[in-house]
Amino acid sequence: MMMSMLFVTMLLASCVSADVKKDAGLPSLDVPMAETAPAIDGKLDDPAWGKAAVINGLCPSRGGKYQDKIDKVPTIVRLLWDKDYLYISYECTDADIFATMTERDSLLYNEDVCEVFIDPKGDGRQYYEIQVSPNNVVFDIIHMATAEPKYTGEMRFTPEFCKTDRWVFTEWNMEGLKTATARTDKGWNCEIAIPAKHIMKRFGKEKLEPCELRANFMRYDHQPNPKTGKRELVHMNWAPVQHGCPHISPAAMGFLYLK
């Protein structure tokens, strides 16, 4: 564990910024600064959320033709920030919540889950993935690239790049991360507070300030199929990615503008 974290520290120190060009097809969002921090309790009744930036609905993966399934389980994502945290909430409609895992760093994407991807510098060289289940179980990951990223036409890392220069640290836990979930009469809520010191590390700062970040917001809903008796994954995205590939698609992340 100590060796892994030392390697992460060395990689962060050696990363060189790369220009990731803005794609007109990628979403963007202005995120206001919170006057007061929202309580992270899963309830979403804090007045602070009333002044948040809103993503009203998610969309299919690239080329996906299942918007009708997404419309049955709408999602609202809200964002705020202050000098200490980036705040994210999910309001998930779901009549059949699928969540059995209880241990941290379980493979939560195999069940219902909300996911956040943050690439603070926007160069695909170091980014965070945070998954939170309806049971408030967390799977947090740090992704690293040891060379200039190479992408396919679908904006995901090439297979060759993944073999040689993509590194994933699942044993890493984000110090200071706050999460909370709550079941509702319509489904479930999720709140996440990401500490500024992680987001701003590669800028040499510990506090958030007005800036541009790359991010994606995902939701996986495993809906029951009455014909087969099995559950089928409905993959929902803010910024569309190739199906099943959000973890290797930093170039497809949208733009957040902290105001």
N, C-alpha and C positions, 0 to 999 in steps of 0.2 A: 504493500500500500504506500509506504513512504517513498519507495523508488518510483512508483507510478506518478505520485504527486510531484516529485522532483523533476521528472521528465516533462510533465505539463508545464511547470514553471520555466524550464529551459526553453520549451517551444514558444511560450508566450513572449519571452525576451527576444527570441530570434525572428519572430514573424515580421515580414515586410508587407506593408500595405499594398494592395492591388486595386486598380480601378475597376469597379463593377458598374458598368454603364446602366443608366436608368432605362427601363423598358416601358414604353408608353402603355403596354398592356397590363402592367403590374399595378395593383391597388395601392392607394396611399391614404393616410389619415392624419389629420391634425389632432394632437392629443393635448388637452389643457392641463395646466398645473392645478392641483387640488388646493382649495383654500384650507381644508382640514382633511386629514387622512381618513379614509373609510375604515370602519371596523372590519377585520377579517374574521367573519363568523359564519359565512355561508347564507346569511339571511337576505342580502341585497336591499334592505330597507333603510340603509344609511343615506341621509340626504346628499352626501358627497356624490353618490352615483348619479344623481339627477343632473349633474353638470358635466358628466363624462362624455367623451367621444363614443359614438355608437357604431358598431357593425351590425346591421339589421339583417341577419341571414348569411349563411355560408353557401358554397357552391360545389359542384362536382369536381372530380379530378379532371385533368386535361383530357378532353375528348369524351368525357363521361356523359351518358344519356339517362341519368337517374334522378333528375331534379324533382320529379314527382315524389320519390321516396324521401328526399330531403325536406320537401314541403310538409310532410306529415309529422316531422319532428323538428320544428324551427328552433334556431339558436340565435340568441342575442349576446354579443360580446361588447363589453364596455371597458374603457381605458382611462386612467388618470396617472399623474405622476407628482411626486414632490422630490425634494433633494435627496431623500433617503431610499425611496422605493418607486418602482414601476408597478402600478396596480392594474390587475386584469380580472374581470368577472365574466362568467358564462351563465346564461339563463337557458337551460336545456329543457325543451318539451320532450317528454318520454313516458309513454304509458306502460312500458315493459323494460325496466332497468335491469341490465345484466352486469352484475359485479359480485364476484365471489372472493377475489384475492385480498389478503390482509397484510402481507409482508412488504416492507419497503423494497423497491427495485424489482418487484415482480414484473412480468411481461404484460403490463397493463393493456397494451394495444390489442391484446386478444379478447378483451371485453370492452364495455363502454368506458370511454375516457375522453377527457379534454386535454389538448396538447398546446404548448407554446414553444415556438422556436424564436430565439433572439440572436442575431448576428450584430453585435454593437458597432463594429467597424465596417461591416458590409463588404468584406473582401473574401468571404468563404474560408478564411484561415482558422478561425476559432469561433464557435457558436455553441449556445446552450439549448438543450431540449428538456422540457419539463412536462411530465404527464401526471395528471391527477384523476383518480377514479371516483365514482360516486361514494365510495367508502372512505374518501380522503387518504387513500394510499398514494404515495409519491414514487415516481421513477424519474430521477434526474440524471442527465448525461452531459458530458462535455465532449464536443467533437473538435478534432484538430486536423489540420492539413500541413504537411511538411514540405510542400512544393506549391507552385502556382496552380490553382485548381483548373482542371480541364473538364468541359461540359459537353453533353450530347445536345442534339437539337431540342430535346424535351427539358433542357435546363437542369439536368441531373449530372452528377459526376460520371465520367466515363468508367467502364469496368476496369480498364487498365490503371486509371488513377486510384480507384478504390483499393486495388491490390497492393499498390506501392506506397501511397502517400496519405491515405486516410486512416486516422487513428480515433478510436472511440474508448472513452473511459467511463464505464458504467458503475465502477466502484466509488467514483467521486460523488460526494454529496454537497449540495450548495449550502454553505453556512449562512444562516440567517433567513433562509427561505420561509415564508409564511403561506399556509394554505388552509382552507376550510371548505367544507361542503355541507349541503343540507337537502333532504328530500322535501318535495313540495307536492301540492295536489295536482300539479301539471307535469312534474318530472323531477329535476334536481338542479341545484345551483352549485357553482364552484367559484371560489375567490382565491387569487394568487397575488402575493406581493414579492417581487423580485428585488433583492437588495441592490442599491446603486453601486456598491463597491465592486460587484461582479460585472455589471454592465459597463462601468467606466474604467475598468482595470487597464485596458490597452491604450487608453488616453492618458494614463498616468494620474487619474483623479479618483476620488472616492465618493463624490456627490454628483447627482444628476443635475443637468443644466439644459437649457434649450439646445437641441441638436437633432440630427437625423440618425435613425436606427433602421436596420432591416429586421423584419419579423414575419412570422406566419402564425396563424391561429387555426387549429384543427379540432375536429370532433369526430370520434369513431362511435357509431351506434350499430350494435349488432342486433338486427331486427329478426324476429322469428318468421320463418316461412311456413305457413300452415300446410302447404303441399308436401314439403319434404320433412318437416319436423325439425329442421336445422336452422341455425341462425346465419344470416347473411350480412356481411359488413357493408354499411353505408358510410363512405369515406367523404367527409365534408371539409372544405378548405376556405380560407379567406383568399389567399393567393393560390390559384390552381397549380398542382404539381402532378407529375406522372403518378398513377395509382400505386400506392404502397411505397413511394419513394420520398416522403417529405424530409427524412433524415439525411438524404444525400442530395438535396436540392436547394442549397443556400442561395443560388442565383435567382431562384424563383420567388424568394421572399418579397413581400411588399415593403412599403416605406412608411415609417412612423416619423412624424415631425413633432417633437416636443416643443410646445409653444410657451 
